[in-house]
Amino acid sequence: MQTNIPPRSTIRLTRRGRLVLGVAAAVVAGIAVAVPLLMQADRSAQSRTAALVIPEGWRASQVYDAIDKALELPQGSTRNSLGKARLKLPSDARGNPEGYLFPATYPLGKGATPESLLRSMADTANKRFNAAPIAAGAQRNAMNIYQAVTIASIIQAEAATKADMGKVARVVFNRLEHGMPLQMDSTINYALNRDTVRTSQDDTRIGSPYNSYRRMGLPPTPIDNPGEEAMRAALNPTPGDWLYFVTVKPGDTRFSADYRTHMRNVAEFNALHPGTGQGQTSGRSPARSSVPAQPSVR
């Protein structure tokens, strides 16, 4: 059925019709304006709630790079801002924040700067490390807190699993008490600014205070920023007489108190990992025998 529709020019809206149409247009216009405003609000909320995650075991250099990236700054900006940050560090640290950039999640609020993030990390470390249980644990083990953090950093780098941390801590203490060098591959990696599973004889000869094959005692600073598990292990090492350990294969770390047993474990490692033999270690483990040619691995 055909319906007679008046031409467009003859259509007339009543006063009420004109009012309804005007309201509808205003609503549409309001929606168009509100959408970008909401999007801006969402972006603003995201920027306010963004966060920087610092994992356990990161070195200070990695933290600096992460802050630069998070704040979209030129590389090196955070490192260069250390002098302005005025971090509260132990006198033993001599201004080096290694070990005191506590691994945690830090909000990137409006106005965040390298200095403010570094201060938050150092303040968090001081709050955790100076708490009564840690301070008492350090005193119980006849060391200061900075030494405890240094040992924890080695444990963090060396232990294959959290379950091994207490045993690694015991190896560290036993070797110190026996007047033995720690022989930690992780300290050499720190000195060479690398993270590798192979350490050569030449590496063990480097002239660095972090070369724990030649230098007795602890390295001069922590070698990373340890987490709470490693700190607890440093203060409460597992009882034992171990002086050596080697991770023969994933999930199979063997701790031993005598050199012969350790060498049998090393031989088994070499059989399972051809090519790592004479003159190299594989992994980041301490307590390699006093003969650098024999590997001991984490």
C-alpha angles and dihedrals in degrees: 000000000000118000123203107237115188116237116268092252092059097051111110125187120216118236089260092050092051090051094051092048091050092051092049091051091050091051092051091048090049091053091050091053095042096054097064090041090054090047090052090049090050091051090048091050091049091051091050094050098041114119141195116228117207111194124215113269099025115143121233090253090059091049091052092052092048092052091049090052095044093051093039093239129150113273111271095029095113094045090051091051095061093098091055095045094072094205120197102239134159115267089244089064092064091208095312109127095198107135093019100075091095116217108243142106115286123192118236098216127174110294095021112161135181089255094052093048093047090049091051091052095047092044090051090050092050091048092051098039096045093050114120098254094053095042090049091047092052091049090048089056093047096246138106124248094258090056089049090052090049092053090045090054090055091048090050091053097041109039114094091204138009088252089062096051096089092050093048088051090053091051089053093051094043093052092048091050091049092050092244125144112253093232093202117174088199091065090053091049088053092050091050093042094236141108110220138150093224129072120181131205089253089056091056090057098057115128099239133125085230092061099107091182091069104021120071122224129013125336114262093256139010113282097219141354107279127208130229095271092057091045091052090050091052090054097040109032117186112260112255146111098242121145100169140037137181132182102225091184136342109302093013110093112161123204120197139179100207132058097232094056090047092052091051088053090048090050090053090050091051091050090054094043110041115194098036094084131106115030099006141083124207122212131012104288135138129213095060109164119272087256104083092204091072116080125225117182142190 
